[in-house]
Structure formats: structure tokens, C-alpha cells
Amino acid sequence: MPDLSALLLDWYDRHHRVMPWRVSPGDRAEGARPDPYRVWLSEVMLQQTTVAAVRAYFRRFTELWPTVADLAAAEDAAVMAEWAGLGYYARARNLLKCARAVVADHGGQFPSTEDALRALPGIGPYTAAAVASIAFDLPATVVDGNVERVISRLRRIETPLPAAKPLIGAEAARLTPAQRPGDYAQAIMDLGATICTPRNPACALCPWAGACAGHAAGDAATFPRKAAKAAKPLRQGLIWIATRPDGAVLVETRPDRGLLGGMPGFPTSGWDGSDLPPPMQAPWQEAGRARHTFTHFHLEMTVLTATTDAAPSRGAWMPAFTPDSLPTVFRKAWDSATIRAVE
């Protein structure tokens, strides 16, 4: 029976991905250790987001707030604005809560055990295991989407997700070594991201091909099995984009709770459960429609625009407005209105 963890670590030593938040296996061997703050920040950003999308955000965040204490002291609005476009905005709110808890309750140092990490705001089982293993080199079992795919193919687990999660987690735990668990956690995620990919896995290059039940059966690409998904419902709503004659744009901060909580955006109604009137009386004109897909529903917005100097009932005028500071859904509405104006 081959030592699968040793095979994978040997592969990782030669083929590891270079990330701005990582310490290479060679540097680890020389005694270097990752900064738990950077590991935690990267893991939060990477939740349901690609590495390519995260790199620039991570660099900007660590330039603005190089330590967890710096982030804890940051203004909420500044952090939310920097997060704009990364999606899943509850992560940004929890990011601040967690940073402030680390400073207030742990002297600015991340705790090193899974249990203590899980007690922090916004840290679930996966993130706790990732920080414990990668930052503190503890034999914690890290299971993300890449790991689920690798393990389900390796053991040819027929049970569909999400019911298969306990089976996959148990097998992943059996494979996690006591030696170099931090490198191993990153190695198995790299294997899923670069070799054992969702489509057309490169089995010929895989260090586990000889032990993989899916590869032996010739159907590795069909795993993991997945239960049928329910169709996403369609929601509809209104979005008002008001500009003043001097070019200022009306922007409001959304309520802390709910969709896009705490984020800046244009006034809206309907799609998020609200039933609000326009932000002021103005000569509103339909300027197009914008579509966006959230995790649980599709959204179609009717975009209404007006130029006015009337006092708004909510929000504030922003003289130096840039759509880049807004979440994607509002940028789509802005682009729709802009395109319609050009036409």
C-alpha cells in the first residue's frame, strides 16, 4: 500500500503553486512560518472565489492593513469599499468582527487550536482547520471543494454530495499525516485545482493515479456525484440612479443585516424584501434592465434614472463618484443606464 501523503508531498515540493499568502515548502523546511493573519485573510477571501480574483484584493488589503490590529482599527465603510466586487459581503462584515475579537480577546494573536479558532466570529470548520494546519502545522483535516473532488475520485464514493460530506471528511482525516500537515493541506488543494480538475482531469500527471479507484474504473471525471439542484427563482425589483446637475451621484449604505449588508449602493426596492418609494420626487425615466445572479436566486432590475437637485429621503450625494466602489450588482445597473444613455 503506497504512502499517499508522502507521494503527494513529494509532488507538492516540485509543483506547488506560488501564492502571495503562502510560505513555500523549501522556506518551511528552513524554519519559516506563515503569518496566521495572512492565512486567515486569504482563506476568507477564497471562499467561493477564484485564486485569480483574490490575488489583487489580498495585496491591496495587506498593503492597507498589514496586521490584524490594523484591520481591527479600520473603519467599516473603508473595508466594505475595498471588498466591493469580491461578492458574498457577509464575509467582509465577519472579517471585521473576527479581527476585532482577535485583538480584544487574544491580544492581537490568532489562537492556534481548531476549537479556539472556531469560537471566533465568522470562522467555520473549514477555515479553522485551514488556519490550524497551514499557519500552525497542526494535523487538522482541511476539506474544500477541491479536496471533496480528489477524495471522491480516489475512493470512488458513489454517495452524492452533500450527503457524501461525512464520508469524504472521514477519508480525508485518515490521509492527513502527522508530519508536514500544513504543506499537505495545501498540496491536496493544489492537486484538485491543477491536476484533479472538474473536467478532463490530468490523471497521467497525478501522483495518486496508481491508487485512484476512479482512474482505474475510467470514470474519475464523473465524480463527485451530485444531487440534482432546485431551479433558482427569479426576483424583480427597482433601482434608482440619481445624479445632480454638478455630476454628484446618490449613494446609500445598505442596512447591516440582509443582502449586501453594510455595502454602498444605489437606492432599491422590491428584490430584497423591501417596499420603499423612490429616494425623492424626480422626473424618473426607465433606462434599461440589469440582471444578476446571487447564490439562491436570479435578479432582474428595472433601472430608473433622473437628474435632479432635490433633497433625497435616504442616501447622500457623492461628488467624486466611481462605480468601482460598488458591489457588482450595482455596477451592472450603472453600466446598463450608461449604455442606454449612449444609445
RODRENDO-196651 format. One record per residue (C-alpha): residue number from 1; residue in three letters; z, x, y. Coordinates in pm, whole numbers, plus 50000, padded with zeros to 5 digits. Layout:
N
+-----+-----+-------+-------+-------+
|   n | res |    up |  east | north |
+-----+-----+-------+-------+-------+
| NUM | ALA |     Z |     X |     Y |
...
+-----+-----+-------+-------+-------+
END
This chain:
343
+-----+-----+-------+-------+-------+
|   n | res |    up |  east | north |
+-----+-----+-------+-------+-------+
|   1 | MET | 50000 | 50000 | 50000 |
|   2 | PRO | 49892 | 50169 | 50325 |
|   3 | ASP | 50141 | 50213 | 50609 |
|   4 | LEU | 49970 | 49977 | 50853 |
|   5 | SER | 50185 | 50067 | 51151 |
|   6 | ALA | 50110 | 50438 | 51102 |
|   7 | LEU | 49737 | 50366 | 51076 |
|   8 | LEU | 49746 | 50159 | 51393 |
|   9 | LEU | 49948 | 50414 | 51590 |
|  10 | ASP | 49707 | 50690 | 51488 |
|  11 | TRP | 49420 | 50474 | 51614 |
|  12 | TYR | 49611 | 50396 | 51936 |
|  13 | ASP | 49674 | 50765 | 52006 |
|  14 | ARG | 49299 | 50817 | 52016 |
|  15 | HIS | 49170 | 50489 | 52161 |
|  16 | HIS | 49442 | 50340 | 52384 |
|  17 | ARG | 49337 | 50161 | 52699 |
|  18 | VAL | 49435 | 50315 | 53031 |
|  19 | MET | 49632 | 50069 | 53247 |
|  20 | PRO | 49798 | 50126 | 53586 |
|  21 | TRP | 50129 | 49997 | 53446 |
|  22 | ARG | 50123 | 50200 | 53124 |
|  23 | VAL | 50258 | 50534 | 53012 |
|  24 | SER | 50013 | 50697 | 52769 |
|  25 | PRO | 50128 | 50782 | 52416 |
|  26 | GLY | 50090 | 51152 | 52498 |
|  27 | ASP | 50316 | 51123 | 52802 |
|  28 | ARG | 50565 | 50916 | 52600 |
|  29 | ALA | 50578 | 51195 | 52343 |
|  30 | GLU | 50670 | 51431 | 52627 |
|  31 | GLY | 50960 | 51208 | 52725 |
|  32 | ALA | 50807 | 50989 | 52997 |
|  33 | ARG | 50921 | 50627 | 53000 |
|  34 | PRO | 50762 | 50320 | 53161 |
|  35 | ASP | 50924 | 50159 | 53463 |
|  36 | PRO | 51066 | 49825 | 53339 |
|  37 | TYR | 50977 | 49667 | 53673 |
|  38 | ARG | 50609 | 49756 | 53635 |
|  39 | VAL | 50605 | 49646 | 53270 |
|  40 | TRP | 50763 | 49311 | 53359 |
|  41 | LEU | 50535 | 49256 | 53660 |
|  42 | SER | 50221 | 49332 | 53458 |
|  43 | GLU | 50328 | 49105 | 53172 |
|  44 | VAL | 50393 | 48812 | 53406 |
|  45 | MET | 50056 | 48864 | 53574 |
|  46 | LEU | 49875 | 48893 | 53241 |
|  47 | GLN | 49992 | 48555 | 53114 |
|  48 | GLN | 49670 | 48356 | 53061 |
|  49 | THR | 49487 | 48600 | 53291 |
|  50 | THR | 49248 | 48885 | 53205 |
|  51 | VAL | 49327 | 49252 | 53250 |
|  52 | ALA | 49024 | 49287 | 53478 |
|  53 | ALA | 49158 | 49017 | 53710 |
|  54 | VAL | 49511 | 49157 | 53712 |
|  55 | ARG | 49442 | 49521 | 53798 |
|  56 | ALA | 49379 | 49470 | 54170 |
|  57 | TYR | 49671 | 49227 | 54208 |
|  58 | PHE | 49906 | 49467 | 54030 |
|  59 | ARG | 49806 | 49758 | 54252 |
|  60 | ARG | 49849 | 49551 | 54567 |
|  61 | PHE | 50188 | 49415 | 54461 |
|  62 | THR | 50324 | 49758 | 54370 |
|  63 | GLU | 50198 | 49905 | 54696 |
|  64 | LEU | 50367 | 49628 | 54897 |
|  65 | TRP | 50679 | 49605 | 54680 |
|  66 | PRO | 50718 | 49926 | 54476 |
|  67 | THR | 51059 | 49832 | 54329 |
|  68 | VAL | 51221 | 49514 | 54205 |
|  69 | ALA | 51459 | 49532 | 54503 |
|  70 | ASP | 51162 | 49538 | 54741 |
|  71 | LEU | 51016 | 49231 | 54573 |
|  72 | ALA | 51351 | 49052 | 54577 |
|  73 | ALA | 51373 | 49105 | 54954 |
|  74 | ALA | 51019 | 48983 | 55021 |
|  75 | GLU | 50950 | 48656 | 55199 |
|  76 | ASP | 50843 | 48376 | 54967 |
|  77 | ALA | 50534 | 48299 | 55174 |
|  78 | ALA | 50418 | 48662 | 55164 |
|  79 | VAL | 50444 | 48678 | 54785 |
|  80 | MET | 50272 | 48342 | 54741 |
|  81 | ALA | 49987 | 48453 | 54968 |
|  82 | GLU | 49937 | 48774 | 54770 |
|  83 | TRP | 49938 | 48575 | 54445 |
|  84 | ALA | 49666 | 48336 | 54570 |
|  85 | GLY | 49370 | 48328 | 54333 |
|  86 | LEU | 49564 | 48453 | 54030 |
|  87 | GLY | 49649 | 48100 | 53917 |
|  88 | TYR | 49943 | 47943 | 53734 |
|  89 | TYR | 50151 | 47954 | 54050 |
|  90 | ALA | 50483 | 47875 | 53883 |
|  91 | ARG | 50468 | 48239 | 53773 |
|  92 | ALA | 50490 | 48354 | 54135 |
|  93 | ARG | 50793 | 48135 | 54204 |
|  94 | ASN | 50965 | 48260 | 53889 |
|  95 | LEU | 50871 | 48616 | 53979 |
|  96 | LEU | 51083 | 48593 | 54293 |
|  97 | LYS | 51370 | 48416 | 54115 |
|  98 | CYS | 51375 | 48683 | 53845 |
|  99 | ALA | 51358 | 48976 | 54088 |
| 100 | ARG | 51647 | 48833 | 54289 |
| 101 | ALA | 51852 | 48775 | 53973 |
| 102 | VAL | 51794 | 49135 | 53861 |
| 103 | VAL | 51919 | 49261 | 54198 |
| 104 | ALA | 52208 | 49016 | 54231 |
| 105 | ASP | 52333 | 49019 | 53872 |
| 106 | HIS | 52221 | 49355 | 53731 |
| 107 | GLY | 52238 | 49596 | 54024 |
| 108 | GLY | 51860 | 49618 | 54053 |
| 109 | GLN | 51816 | 49740 | 53695 |
| 110 | PHE | 51645 | 49533 | 53427 |
| 111 | PRO | 51869 | 49472 | 53124 |
| 112 | SER | 51745 | 49640 | 52808 |
| 113 | THR | 51811 | 49379 | 52538 |
| 114 | GLU | 51594 | 49081 | 52447 |
| 115 | ASP | 51882 | 48836 | 52486 |
| 116 | ALA | 51972 | 48962 | 52833 |
| 117 | LEU | 51609 | 48963 | 52941 |
| 118 | ARG | 51559 | 48606 | 52816 |
| 119 | ALA | 51853 | 48495 | 53030 |
| 120 | LEU | 51659 | 48591 | 53344 |
| 121 | PRO | 51461 | 48319 | 53526 |
| 122 | GLY | 51103 | 48279 | 53406 |
| 123 | ILE | 51130 | 48519 | 53112 |
| 124 | GLY | 51050 | 48364 | 52775 |
| 125 | PRO | 51044 | 48509 | 52423 |
| 126 | TYR | 50712 | 48691 | 52463 |
| 127 | THR | 50790 | 48860 | 52796 |
| 128 | ALA | 51141 | 48954 | 52682 |
| 129 | ALA | 51001 | 49115 | 52366 |
| 130 | ALA | 50727 | 49294 | 52560 |
| 131 | VAL | 50967 | 49445 | 52814 |
| 132 | ALA | 51224 | 49535 | 52546 |
| 133 | SER | 50966 | 49711 | 52330 |
| 134 | ILE | 50736 | 49870 | 52589 |
| 135 | ALA | 50993 | 49966 | 52852 |
| 136 | PHE | 51296 | 50036 | 52631 |
| 137 | ASP | 51128 | 50124 | 52298 |
| 138 | LEU | 51323 | 49866 | 52100 |
| 139 | PRO | 51171 | 49720 | 51780 |
| 140 | ALA | 51107 | 49378 | 51934 |
| 141 | THR | 50823 | 49169 | 51795 |
| 142 | VAL | 50554 | 49103 | 52056 |
| 143 | VAL | 50317 | 48814 | 51980 |
| 144 | ASP | 50048 | 48716 | 52230 |
| 145 | GLY | 49705 | 48563 | 52170 |
| 146 | ASN | 49561 | 48898 | 52064 |
| 147 | VAL | 49838 | 48953 | 51810 |
| 148 | GLU | 49802 | 48599 | 51674 |
| 149 | ARG | 49435 | 48662 | 51613 |
| 150 | VAL | 49490 | 49002 | 51445 |
| 151 | ILE | 49769 | 48881 | 51215 |
| 152 | SER | 49597 | 48556 | 51119 |
| 153 | ARG | 49289 | 48754 | 51013 |
| 154 | LEU | 49484 | 49034 | 50847 |
| 155 | ARG | 49673 | 48788 | 50624 |
| 156 | ARG | 49408 | 48514 | 50632 |
| 157 | ILE | 49655 | 48249 | 50743 |
| 158 | GLU | 49493 | 47910 | 50689 |
| 159 | THR | 49754 | 47707 | 50879 |
| 160 | PRO | 49606 | 47614 | 51216 |
| 161 | LEU | 49766 | 47702 | 51548 |
| 162 | PRO | 50010 | 47611 | 51689 |
| 163 | ALA | 50176 | 47526 | 51354 |
| 164 | ALA | 50098 | 47880 | 51233 |
| 165 | LYS | 50305 | 48049 | 51504 |
| 166 | PRO | 50623 | 48090 | 51291 |
| 167 | LEU | 50419 | 48236 | 51002 |
| 168 | ILE | 50239 | 48476 | 51233 |
| 169 | GLY | 50563 | 48574 | 51406 |
| 170 | ALA | 50734 | 48648 | 51076 |
| 171 | GLU | 50446 | 48867 | 50956 |
| 172 | ALA | 50427 | 49045 | 51292 |
| 173 | ALA | 50800 | 49119 | 51266 |
| 174 | ARG | 50755 | 49269 | 50919 |
| 175 | LEU | 50489 | 49503 | 51050 |
| 176 | THR | 50676 | 49616 | 51364 |
| 177 | PRO | 50803 | 49970 | 51299 |
| 178 | ALA | 51136 | 50121 | 51399 |
| 179 | GLN | 50954 | 50433 | 51521 |
| 180 | ARG | 50747 | 50409 | 51841 |
| 181 | PRO | 50777 | 50028 | 51870 |
| 182 | GLY | 50666 | 50036 | 52235 |
| 183 | ASP | 50342 | 50213 | 52151 |
| 184 | TYR | 50296 | 49986 | 51850 |
| 185 | ALA | 50329 | 49671 | 52063 |
| 186 | GLN | 50059 | 49795 | 52298 |
| 187 | ALA | 49847 | 49918 | 52006 |
| 188 | ILE | 49827 | 49582 | 51831 |
| 189 | MET | 49744 | 49410 | 52161 |
| 190 | ASP | 49473 | 49669 | 52225 |
| 191 | LEU | 49337 | 49617 | 51875 |
| 192 | GLY | 49297 | 49245 | 51942 |
| 193 | ALA | 49148 | 49297 | 52287 |
| 194 | THR | 48891 | 49564 | 52195 |
| 195 | ILE | 48820 | 49551 | 51818 |
| 196 | CYS | 48950 | 49227 | 51664 |
| 197 | THR | 48786 | 49017 | 51935 |
| 198 | PRO | 48744 | 48638 | 51924 |
| 199 | ARG | 48374 | 48660 | 51848 |
| 200 | ASN | 48197 | 48928 | 51646 |
| 201 | PRO | 48499 | 49148 | 51561 |
| 202 | ALA | 48406 | 49515 | 51515 |
| 203 | CYS | 48553 | 49539 | 51166 |
| 204 | ALA | 48374 | 49867 | 51093 |
| 205 | LEU | 48585 | 50033 | 51365 |
| 206 | CYS | 48915 | 49869 | 51274 |
| 207 | PRO | 49196 | 50087 | 51131 |
| 208 | TRP | 49319 | 49786 | 50932 |
| 209 | ALA | 48984 | 49682 | 50785 |
| 210 | GLY | 49075 | 49811 | 50438 |
| 211 | ALA | 49384 | 49589 | 50426 |
| 212 | CYS | 49242 | 49285 | 50606 |
| 213 | ALA | 49213 | 48973 | 50391 |
| 214 | GLY | 48978 | 48809 | 50639 |
| 215 | HIS | 48746 | 49110 | 50635 |
| 216 | ALA | 48748 | 49119 | 50254 |
| 217 | ALA | 48657 | 48750 | 50240 |
| 218 | GLY | 48385 | 48793 | 50501 |
| 219 | ASP | 48522 | 48520 | 50728 |
| 220 | ALA | 48752 | 48708 | 50966 |
| 221 | ALA | 48574 | 48568 | 51272 |
| 222 | THR | 48675 | 48213 | 51172 |
| 223 | PHE | 49046 | 48290 | 51223 |
| 224 | PRO | 49280 | 48185 | 51364 |
| 225 | ARG | 49237 | 47828 | 51260 |
| 226 | LYS | 49300 | 47589 | 51548 |
| 227 | ALA | 49392 | 47223 | 51561 |
| 228 | ALA | 49149 | 47001 | 51749 |
| 229 | LYS | 49225 | 46977 | 52120 |
| 230 | ALA | 49253 | 46648 | 52301 |
| 231 | ALA | 48994 | 46591 | 52574 |
| 232 | LYS | 49119 | 46672 | 52923 |
| 233 | PRO | 49147 | 46373 | 53155 |
| 234 | LEU | 48970 | 46362 | 53492 |
| 235 | ARG | 49173 | 46320 | 53809 |
| 236 | GLN | 49030 | 46246 | 54151 |
| 237 | GLY | 49165 | 46293 | 54498 |
| 238 | LEU | 49103 | 46364 | 54865 |
| 239 | ILE | 49128 | 46687 | 55055 |
| 240 | TRP | 49118 | 46710 | 55435 |
| 241 | ILE | 48992 | 47020 | 55613 |
| 242 | ALA | 49064 | 47001 | 55986 |
| 243 | THR | 48951 | 47257 | 56240 |
| 244 | ARG | 49035 | 47279 | 56609 |
| 245 | PRO | 48764 | 47346 | 56868 |
| 246 | ASP | 48905 | 47701 | 56905 |
| 247 | GLY | 48847 | 47768 | 56531 |
| 248 | ALA | 49203 | 47726 | 56403 |
| 249 | VAL | 49235 | 47556 | 56063 |
| 250 | LEU | 49508 | 47317 | 55947 |
| 251 | VAL | 49709 | 47452 | 55651 |
| 252 | GLU | 50029 | 47321 | 55495 |
| 253 | THR | 50276 | 47468 | 55247 |
| 254 | ARG | 50295 | 47255 | 54937 |
| 255 | PRO | 50631 | 47131 | 54802 |
| 256 | ASP | 50819 | 47383 | 54591 |
| 257 | ARG | 50802 | 47162 | 54284 |
| 258 | GLY | 50484 | 47039 | 54123 |
| 259 | LEU | 50127 | 47162 | 54112 |
| 260 | LEU | 50066 | 47476 | 54320 |
| 261 | GLY | 50428 | 47455 | 54433 |
| 262 | GLY | 50510 | 47664 | 54738 |
| 263 | MET | 50150 | 47767 | 54792 |
| 264 | PRO | 49949 | 47728 | 55114 |
| 265 | GLY | 49665 | 47476 | 55107 |
| 266 | PHE | 49478 | 47202 | 55286 |
| 267 | PRO | 49639 | 46856 | 55304 |
| 268 | THR | 49555 | 46649 | 54995 |
| 269 | SER | 49628 | 46313 | 54836 |
| 270 | GLY | 49582 | 46136 | 54506 |
| 271 | TRP | 49518 | 46402 | 54245 |
| 272 | ASP | 49872 | 46544 | 54233 |
| 273 | GLY | 50058 | 46214 | 54220 |
| 274 | SER | 50096 | 46182 | 54596 |
| 275 | ASP | 49968 | 45892 | 54806 |
| 276 | LEU | 49956 | 46044 | 55151 |
| 277 | PRO | 49748 | 45944 | 55455 |
| 278 | PRO | 49527 | 46188 | 55649 |
| 279 | PRO | 49724 | 46451 | 55844 |
| 280 | MET | 49606 | 46296 | 56173 |
| 281 | GLN | 49368 | 46036 | 56311 |
| 282 | ALA | 49030 | 46211 | 56347 |
| 283 | PRO | 48656 | 46148 | 56300 |
| 284 | TRP | 48664 | 46240 | 55929 |
| 285 | GLN | 48332 | 46282 | 55755 |
| 286 | GLU | 48263 | 46339 | 55387 |
| 287 | ALA | 48147 | 46698 | 55343 |
| 288 | GLY | 48092 | 46716 | 54969 |
| 289 | ARG | 48280 | 46730 | 54643 |
| 290 | ALA | 48458 | 47015 | 54474 |
| 291 | ARG | 48552 | 47044 | 54107 |
| 292 | HIS | 48825 | 47249 | 53944 |
| 293 | THR | 48984 | 47264 | 53601 |
| 294 | PHE | 49357 | 47305 | 53551 |
| 295 | THR | 49528 | 47365 | 53217 |
| 296 | HIS | 49572 | 46998 | 53139 |
| 297 | PHE | 49310 | 46814 | 53343 |
| 298 | HIS | 48981 | 46831 | 53530 |
| 299 | LEU | 48986 | 46760 | 53904 |
| 300 | GLU | 48717 | 46618 | 54130 |
| 301 | MET | 48796 | 46620 | 54501 |
| 302 | THR | 48621 | 46444 | 54784 |
| 303 | VAL | 48624 | 46684 | 55078 |
| 304 | LEU | 48664 | 46533 | 55425 |
| 305 | THR | 48626 | 46741 | 55741 |
| 306 | ALA | 48685 | 46689 | 56111 |
| 307 | THR | 48704 | 46893 | 56429 |
| 308 | THR | 48994 | 46777 | 56643 |
| 309 | ASP | 49276 | 46895 | 56866 |
| 310 | ALA | 49507 | 46610 | 56765 |
| 311 | ALA | 49864 | 46694 | 56662 |
| 312 | PRO | 49898 | 46689 | 56281 |
| 313 | SER | 50169 | 46492 | 56100 |
| 314 | ARG | 50207 | 46776 | 55849 |
| 315 | GLY | 50099 | 47137 | 55824 |
| 316 | ALA | 50031 | 47384 | 56103 |
| 317 | TRP | 49726 | 47527 | 56276 |
| 318 | MET | 49630 | 47877 | 56163 |
| 319 | PRO | 49429 | 48060 | 56433 |
| 320 | ALA | 49347 | 48359 | 56210 |
| 321 | PHE | 49246 | 48163 | 55902 |
| 322 | THR | 49090 | 48318 | 55593 |
| 323 | PRO | 49022 | 48117 | 55276 |
| 324 | ASP | 49110 | 48424 | 55066 |
| 325 | SER | 49479 | 48346 | 55126 |
| 326 | LEU | 49449 | 48012 | 54944 |
| 327 | PRO | 49451 | 47920 | 54573 |
| 328 | THR | 49112 | 47885 | 54406 |
| 329 | VAL | 49106 | 47505 | 54417 |
| 330 | PHE | 49125 | 47510 | 54799 |
| 331 | ARG | 48869 | 47789 | 54829 |
| 332 | LYS | 48628 | 47573 | 54629 |
| 333 | ALA | 48684 | 47287 | 54873 |
| 334 | TRP | 48627 | 47520 | 55168 |
| 335 | ASP | 48307 | 47655 | 55012 |
| 336 | SER | 48186 | 47301 | 54942 |
| 337 | ALA | 48243 | 47196 | 55302 |
| 338 | THR | 48085 | 47515 | 55436 |
| 339 | ILE | 47776 | 47476 | 55219 |
| 340 | ARG | 47735 | 47113 | 55319 |
| 341 | ALA | 47766 | 47211 | 55689 |
| 342 | VAL | 47493 | 47474 | 55644 |
| 343 | GLU | 47267 | 47225 | 55470 |
+-----+-----+-------+-------+-------+
END
